[in-house]
Amino acid sequence: MDRLAAMHVFCVVVEAGGFSKAAQRLGISTSSVTNQVAALEKHFGVRLLQRTTRSMSLTAEGQQCHAQARRVLADMAALEASLLQAAGKPLGSLRVDMPSSISRNLVAPALPRFIAAYPDISLRLTVSDRLVDMVEEGIDVMLRIGEPQDSSLVARSLLTMDYLCCAAPAFVARHGMPRSPQELDQFSCLHFLYPKARQVRPWLFQDGGTGEPYAHTPSAALSFDHIESMIAAAQAGCGIVQALSVSVLQPLREGSLVPVLQPFRTRGPDLWALFHPRHLRAAKVQVFVDFLTQIFHDDFNEN
């Protein structure tokens, strides 16, 4: 038994809240997860988890093991990063989490370049917008839109985005173009709902790129809590949409959407790369963040 690997599996079981969820997170079978935990219990000669068909809880020994195993795994990760940096060679496993629009529109299409340049890095990319504990979930680099809230993490701004209004060419041909944000009230518009709050995201504008941004949110017959579905509806001619530039980059390039109210576009939030301070000097983290910076620069300069 690889005790370090077994401790990692045990920690994931605890933090995921179950064996099947841990198996999904680790990308292995549930039976393999069960066997690893059982082998760890046999090695220590104690029961770490109380298990029934419906619930799972830590024993007192399990709580102690989990706390110390996390420290051991963190120390090993720090040691690995330090030694790899000293060797100057980016290699090892790299776990990255990012929003779906960033992954689909920008990162995934460029990954062949990264893989070719760094064949010794094993990249695992997950997609989410939720707040996560990077240490608990084993994430090396996390991309998030908006000002970072966790001051314990290193934050690097990768991209400044704008809010853009767009519509399908066929929609513009039928209904014309609004000349000001106030005229949007005369057009069919599509709203984005914040998934948790179920509140409409305000539409923001700036006159001629100067002055303070202001909100003017038109009425809408259609609302979505999924940005890609909202954009697909706009491409189908359902109405005018306002979204971050990264979300409509590809449709604008393809011509399935055209800009609306360009003189009133306004700056949106930044995209940030977040990582733990202990990864600051890790070669694999540095090269991946540098890679992201380059592809975002190339994509938006091209646009």
Buried (B, 14 or more C-beta within 10 A) or exposed (E): EEEEEBBBBBBBBBBBEBBBBBBEBBEBEBEEBBBBBBBBBEEEEBEBBEBEEEEBEBBEBBEEBBEEBBEBBEEEBBEBBEEBBEEEBBBBEBBBBBBBBBBBBBBEEBBEEBEEEBEEBEBBBBBBBEEBEBBEBBBBBBBBBEEBEEEEBBBBEBBEBBBBBBBBEEBBEEBEBBEEBEBBEEBBBBBBBEEEEEEEBBBBBBBEEEEEBBEBBBEBEBBBBEBBEBBBBBBEBBBBBBBBBBBBBBBBEEEBBBBBBEEBBBBBBBBBBBBBEBBEBBBBBBBBBEBBBBBBEEBBEEE
